[in-house]
Amino acid sequence: MPKRELRVASNQILSLFQDNYPEMVARKIFINVPWYFSILYSMFSPFLTQRTKSKFVISKEGNVAETLYKFIRPEDVPVQYGGLSRPSDLQNGPPKPASEFTVKGGEKVNIQIEGIEAGATITWDIVVGGWDLEYSAEFVPNAEGSYTIAVEKPRKMAPSEEAVHNSFMSREAGRLVLSVDNTASRRKKVAAYRYVVRKSTVV
C-alpha cells in the first residue's frame, strides 16, 4: 500500500475510533519504555488528535513512580512499580492511605512517628521511587537515659528494590524515626509511607 493511502486509512481508522469510542481509554500510561519508543511515538503522533495525544503518558525507566503518583495513589500502585500495593493486601480490605513526600537532591528526610506507647507494635511501609539512596529506621525512647534502638541499620537501597515492609514492638514509650538520606544525589525523588500502631492488649 502506498504511503499516502496508508496515511488516509490510518486517519479514517483513528477518527472512527475517536468518534464512536471517545472515552474508551481515559489515560494510557507507558512505563519503563526503551529509548527508541519515543522515536516510534513521534512517527505515530501526527496521526492523532490533540485530545487523543493528551491521553498518552510516557515514562522512561527511573521515572516510573513519579509518573504513576500523578494519576494513582501510592497505596494502589504495585510494589514492582514503586508503590505500596502487595497482592496479600487485598485480603485485608481496602488499603490504608499513604502519605506522599519528596526527597530533594542533597537532602536527608527524617519521618517522625510519635506517640508510641510501651508494648505497642508499629508496622510500616516506605518506598522511594528509584531508591538509590540510604535508608534506616530507629526507635527513640522518651525516657532520659534510655538508648536509641537501631531497628534497621543504614543501608544503601538499590534503584530496583521494592517497598520496605517492617514492624517493631516497643518495650517503652517513644517514637520511630524513618530516615531517607539522598545527600549523595542531586536528583529529586518522590516517596510514600504509611504505618499502623497497634496498642498492647495486655492489661
C-alpha positions as CSV (number, residue, x, y, z in Angstrom):
1,M,0.0,0.0,0.0
2,P,1.4,3.4,-1.0
3,K,2.4,5.8,1.9
4,R,-0.4,8.3,1.1
5,E,-3.1,5.6,1.1
6,L,-1.7,4.2,4.3
7,R,-1.9,7.7,6.0
8,V,-5.5,8.1,4.8
9,A,-6.5,4.7,6.0
10,S,-4.9,5.3,9.4
11,N,-6.7,8.6,9.8
12,Q,-10.0,7.0,8.9
13,I,-9.5,4.3,11.5
14,L,-8.4,6.7,14.2
15,S,-11.3,9.1,13.5
16,L,-13.7,6.2,13.6
17,F,-12.4,5.1,17.0
18,Q,-12.5,8.7,18.4
19,D,-16.0,9.3,17.1
20,N,-17.5,6.1,18.4
21,Y,-15.4,5.3,21.4
22,P,-14.1,8.6,22.7
23,E,-13.8,7.7,26.4
24,M,-12.9,4.0,26.0
25,V,-9.5,4.9,27.4
26,A,-9.2,7.7,29.9
27,R,-5.4,7.5,30.1
28,K,-2.8,5.2,28.7
29,I,0.5,5.2,30.7
30,F,3.6,3.6,29.2
31,I,6.2,2.8,31.8
32,N,9.8,1.6,31.6
33,V,9.9,2.2,27.8
34,P,13.1,1.7,25.9
35,W,14.9,4.7,24.4
36,Y,13.5,4.1,20.9
37,F,9.9,4.2,22.0
38,S,9.8,8.0,21.9
39,I,11.0,7.9,18.2
40,L,8.2,5.5,17.3
41,Y,5.7,7.6,19.1
42,S,6.8,10.8,17.3
43,M,6.3,9.0,14.0
44,F,2.8,7.9,15.0
45,S,1.6,11.0,16.8
46,P,0.9,13.2,13.8
47,F,-2.0,10.8,13.0
48,L,-3.6,11.5,16.4
49,T,-5.8,14.4,17.5
50,Q,-4.7,16.6,20.4
51,R,-7.4,15.0,22.6
52,T,-6.0,11.5,21.9
53,K,-2.4,12.6,22.5
54,S,-3.3,14.0,25.9
55,K,-4.4,10.5,26.9
56,F,-0.9,9.1,26.4
57,V,1.7,9.4,29.1
58,I,5.2,8.1,28.5
59,S,7.6,7.3,31.4
60,K,11.2,6.3,31.0
61,E,12.9,3.9,33.4
62,G,13.8,5.5,36.7
63,N,10.8,7.9,36.5
64,V,8.0,5.4,36.9
65,A,6.9,6.2,40.5
66,E,6.9,9.9,39.9
67,T,4.7,9.5,36.8
68,L,2.3,7.0,38.4
69,Y,1.8,9.1,41.6
70,K,0.4,11.9,39.4
71,F,-2.5,9.6,38.5
72,I,-2.7,6.8,41.1
73,R,-2.4,6.8,44.9
74,P,0.8,5.2,46.1
75,E,-1.1,2.5,48.1
76,D,-2.8,1.4,44.8
77,V,0.5,1.2,42.8
78,P,2.0,-2.3,42.8
79,V,5.3,-2.7,44.7
80,Q,7.2,-3.7,41.5
81,Y,6.4,-0.2,40.0
82,G,7.4,1.8,43.1
83,G,4.2,1.7,45.1
84,L,2.9,0.1,48.3
85,S,0.3,-2.4,47.0
86,R,1.1,-6.1,47.6
87,P,-1.2,-8.9,46.4
88,S,-1.7,-10.0,50.0
89,D,-3.0,-6.5,50.9
90,L,-6.3,-7.2,49.1
91,Q,-7.2,-9.9,51.7
92,N,-7.3,-7.3,54.5
93,G,-9.8,-5.0,52.9
94,P,-9.1,-1.6,51.4
95,P,-5.5,-0.4,51.7
96,K,-4.5,2.1,54.4
97,P,-3.9,5.5,52.8
98,A,-0.3,6.6,52.3
99,S,1.4,9.9,52.8
100,E,3.5,11.2,49.9
101,F,6.7,13.3,50.3
102,T,9.6,14.5,48.2
103,V,13.3,14.0,48.9
104,K,15.3,16.7,47.2
105,G,18.8,16.1,45.9
106,G,21.3,16.5,48.7
107,E,18.7,16.3,51.4
108,K,18.0,13.9,54.3
109,V,14.4,13.4,55.4
110,N,13.5,12.1,58.9
111,I,9.9,10.9,59.3
112,Q,8.9,11.0,63.0
113,I,6.2,8.7,64.1
114,E,5.3,10.0,67.6
115,G,3.2,8.7,70.5
116,I,4.1,5.1,70.5
117,E,3.2,3.5,73.9
118,A,5.1,0.8,75.7
119,G,4.1,-2.7,74.4
120,A,2.7,-1.3,71.1
121,T,3.6,-2.8,67.8
122,I,4.2,-0.4,64.9
123,T,4.1,-1.7,61.3
124,W,5.2,0.5,58.4
125,D,5.8,0.5,54.6
126,I,8.0,3.1,52.9
127,V,9.1,3.4,49.3
128,V,11.2,5.9,47.3
129,G,10.8,5.9,43.5
130,G,14.1,4.6,42.1
131,W,15.6,4.4,45.6
132,D,19.4,4.7,45.0
133,L,19.9,6.2,48.5
134,E,20.4,5.3,52.1
135,Y,17.5,4.2,54.4
136,S,17.4,3.4,58.1
137,A,14.9,3.2,61.0
138,E,15.4,3.7,64.7
139,F,13.3,3.8,67.8
140,V,14.0,6.8,70.2
141,P,12.6,6.2,73.7
142,N,11.0,9.2,75.6
143,A,12.7,8.4,78.9
144,E,16.0,10.1,79.6
145,G,18.9,7.7,79.9
146,S,17.3,5.2,77.5
147,Y,19.3,4.2,74.5
148,T,18.2,4.7,70.8
149,I,17.5,1.3,69.2
150,A,18.6,0.7,65.6
151,V,15.6,-1.1,64.1
152,E,17.1,-1.1,60.6
153,K,20.7,-0.2,60.3
154,P,21.6,2.4,57.5
155,R,21.8,0.6,54.2
156,K,22.1,1.6,50.5
157,M,18.9,0.8,48.7
158,A,19.3,-0.3,45.0
159,P,17.2,1.5,42.5
160,S,15.2,-1.7,41.7
161,E,14.3,-2.5,45.3
162,E,10.6,-2.7,46.3
163,A,8.9,-1.1,49.3
164,V,10.3,-1.8,52.8
165,H,7.7,-3.5,55.0
166,N,8.7,-4.0,58.6
167,S,7.3,-4.0,62.2
168,F,8.7,-3.3,65.7
169,M,7.4,-3.9,69.2
170,S,8.3,-1.2,71.6
171,R,9.2,-2.0,75.2
172,E,8.8,1.6,76.3
173,A,7.1,4.8,75.1
174,G,8.9,6.7,72.3
175,R,8.9,7.5,68.6
176,L,10.0,5.8,65.4
177,V,12.3,7.7,63.1
178,L,12.5,6.6,59.4
179,S,15.4,8.2,57.7
180,V,15.9,8.6,53.9
181,D,19.3,10.1,53.0
182,N,19.6,11.4,49.5
183,T,22.7,13.6,50.2
184,A,24.8,11.6,47.6
185,S,22.5,12.5,44.8
186,R,21.3,15.8,43.1
187,R,18.1,14.1,41.8
188,K,14.7,14.8,43.4
189,K,12.7,11.6,44.3
190,V,9.1,11.0,45.2
191,A,8.3,8.8,48.1
192,A,5.4,7.5,50.2
193,Y,4.9,5.8,53.6
194,R,2.2,4.5,55.8
195,Y,2.0,3.0,59.2
196,V,-0.3,1.3,61.8
197,V,0.3,1.3,65.5
198,R,-1.4,-1.5,67.5
199,K,-1.6,-0.9,71.2
200,S,-0.7,-3.7,73.6
201,T,-3.7,-5.8,74.6
202,V,-2.1,-6.8,77.9
203,V,-3.8,-5.1,80.9
